[in-house]
Amino acid sequence: MPVLQIEHPVRDFEAWRRSFDADPIGREAGGVWSFRILRPIGHSDYVIVELDFETEDEAASFLEKLRAMWVDAGPRLGFESPKTRIVEVLDAATL
């Protein structure tokens, strides 16, 4: 399972969250079937998002759409160059 990881500082988490929840490029239509929003403990000015996809092509295509959106929205929401990578889940378990 491919996972698109995105991480970056945020100036205002609540404003960032409203933008995320508005879903301007359509996560479900873009192939996202699950997501997680994480934040390092003690760092309310930083966010990590993990988006799960069925295929690597879906993840790569979605990342390109995000990059185009970030040109305008990133500076307005307090970030400019998110760190991104597509990783593969090799194993997972719930204990």
C-alpha positions as CSV (number, residue, x, y, z in Angstrom):
1,M,0.0,0.0,0.0
2,P,1.5,3.4,-1.0
3,V,1.4,6.2,1.5
4,L,2.0,9.8,0.6
5,Q,3.6,11.5,3.5
6,I,3.6,15.3,3.7
7,E,5.1,17.4,6.5
8,H,5.6,21.1,7.1
9,P,5.4,23.9,9.6
10,V,2.1,25.7,10.0
11,R,1.5,29.2,11.2
12,D,-2.1,28.7,12.3
13,F,-3.2,25.0,12.7
14,E,-6.9,25.9,12.8
15,A,-6.7,27.8,9.5
16,W,-4.7,24.9,8.0
17,R,-7.3,22.4,9.3
18,R,-10.2,24.3,7.8
19,S,-8.4,24.3,4.4
20,F,-7.7,20.5,4.8
21,D,-11.3,19.8,5.7
22,A,-12.5,21.9,2.7
23,D,-10.7,19.2,0.5
24,P,-10.1,21.6,-2.4
25,I,-8.7,18.9,-4.8
26,G,-10.9,16.0,-3.7
27,R,-9.1,13.3,-1.8
28,E,-11.6,10.5,-2.4
29,A,-11.8,11.3,-6.2
30,G,-8.0,11.3,-6.2
31,G,-7.7,7.8,-4.8
32,V,-7.2,8.5,-1.1
33,W,-9.0,5.9,0.9
34,S,-7.7,6.8,4.4
35,F,-5.7,9.5,6.0
36,R,-4.0,10.4,9.3
37,I,-3.0,13.9,10.6
38,L,-0.1,13.8,13.1
39,R,1.8,16.4,15.0
40,P,5.1,16.0,16.9
41,I,4.4,16.2,20.7
42,G,5.1,19.7,21.9
43,H,5.1,21.3,18.4
44,S,1.7,22.8,17.6
45,D,3.3,24.6,14.7
46,Y,4.1,21.5,12.6
47,V,1.9,18.9,10.9
48,I,2.4,15.5,9.2
49,V,-0.2,14.1,7.0
50,E,-0.3,10.5,5.7
51,L,-2.6,9.7,2.7
52,D,-3.2,6.0,1.8
53,F,-3.7,4.9,-1.8
54,E,-4.3,1.6,-3.6
55,T,-1.6,2.3,-6.2
56,E,1.7,4.2,-6.5
57,D,0.4,6.0,-9.7
58,E,-2.6,7.4,-7.7
59,A,-0.2,8.7,-5.0
60,A,2.1,10.3,-7.6
61,S,-0.7,11.9,-9.5
62,F,-2.3,13.3,-6.3
63,L,1.1,14.7,-5.2
64,E,1.4,16.6,-8.5
65,K,-2.0,18.1,-8.0
66,L,-1.0,19.1,-4.4
67,R,2.2,20.7,-5.6
68,A,0.2,22.9,-8.1
69,M,-2.2,23.9,-5.3
70,W,0.6,24.7,-2.9
71,V,2.0,27.4,-5.2
72,D,-0.9,29.6,-4.1
73,A,-2.2,28.1,-0.9
74,G,1.1,27.3,0.8
75,P,2.3,30.8,1.6
76,R,-1.2,31.9,2.6
77,L,-1.4,29.0,5.1
78,G,2.2,29.5,6.4
79,F,4.3,27.0,4.5
80,E,6.1,27.0,1.3
81,S,8.0,23.7,0.6
82,P,6.4,20.7,2.3
83,K,8.6,17.7,2.7
84,T,7.0,14.9,0.7
85,R,7.7,11.3,-0.1
86,I,5.8,8.2,-1.2
87,V,6.5,5.2,1.0
88,E,5.3,1.6,0.9
89,V,3.8,-0.2,3.8
90,L,5.6,-3.5,4.1
91,D,3.8,-4.8,7.2
92,A,1.3,-3.5,9.8
93,A,-0.4,-5.0,12.8
94,T,-2.7,-4.1,15.6
95,L,-1.7,-5.6,18.9
